[in-house]
Amino acid sequence: MKKKTLKNKFQWSPKHLGHEKGSRPIPPLKIDSRLPKLWITSLPPVEKEVITSKDLVMDIYLVNSSGIVLDSVIATTGGPARGYADDPEFLEAFHRSGEVIEYTNVANEEAVRIFEYKQIYDSDWMLSIGFEVKMNDKLVKLNSSCNKVTKGFQEEALLY
C-alpha cells in the first residue's frame, strides 16, 4: 500500500451529536466534548478494480490531534482470523499477520493512510489494525478491529 498524508482534512464528530458515519439516529447520549489525541476515520468508499472484480474501497486514516509531532507511527493489519481475542499470544500473532506501514514525524492535524479496506473483507470473521505510536519518547500500543457486524472501520477515538 502506498503512503498518503492529508493535512486538516478531518474533523472529529463528538458521539453525543449522533453524526456517526452510516448510523441511524441514536438516542441522546452523555455530552462528551473531548478531542481525542489519536483517532481513526475514513474517506467515503470509492469503486476500484481489485484482484478479481470491482469492489468498494475505503482508505482508513489515523489522525494526529495530539498537539505534538509523532516520532513514528507503525500500523500493522491482521486477519482474517478465528481465535481467542483475550489471548495475548493470539493477538500478537494476529496483528503481525498482515501488511506493515510506517510513517515518521507525523505533524499535528495530519492524517496518515494506514489501511485500504475492501468491502469484500466483510465476509471475513475479523480484521484488525495494531498501532505502535512513538510520542514524547514513549511507545504507545493501540488497536482497532472490525467484523461482519460493524462492516468496516468506523470513526473511533484511540487515545484521549
C-alpha positions, 0 to 999 in steps of 0.5 A, a space after each residue: 500500500 502506498 503512503 498518503 498524508 492529508 493535512 486538516 482534512 478531518 474533523 472529529 464528530 463528538 458521539 453525543 451529536 449522533 453524526 456517526 458515519 452510516 448510523 441511524 439516529 441514536 438516542 441522546 447520549 452523555 455530552 462528551 466534548 473531548 478531542 481525542 489525541 489519536 483517532 481513526 476515520 475514513 474517506 467515503 468508499 470509492 469503486 476500484 478494480 481489485 484482484 478479481 472484480 470491482 469492489 468498494 474501497 475505503 482508505 482508513 486514516 489515523 489522525 494526529 490531534 495530539 498537539 505534538 509531532 509523532 516520532 513514528 507511527 507503525 500500523 500493522 493489519 491482521 486477519 482474517 482470523 478465528 481465535 481467542 481475542 483475550 489471548 495475548 499470544 493470539 493477538 500478537 500473532 494476529 496483528 503481525 499477520 498482515 501488511 506493515 506501514 510506517 510513517 515518521 514525524 507525523 505533524 499535528 492535524 495530519 492524517 496518515 493512510 494506514 489501511 485500504 479496506 475492501 468491502 469484500 473483507 466483510 465476509 471475513 470473521 475479523 480484521 484488525 489494525 495494531 498501532 505502535 505510536 512513538 510520542 514524547 519518547 514513549 511507545 504507545 500500543 493501540 488497536 482497532 478491529 472490525 467484523 461482519 457486524 460493524 462492516 468496516 472501520 468506523 470513526 473511533 477515538 484511540 487515545 484521549 
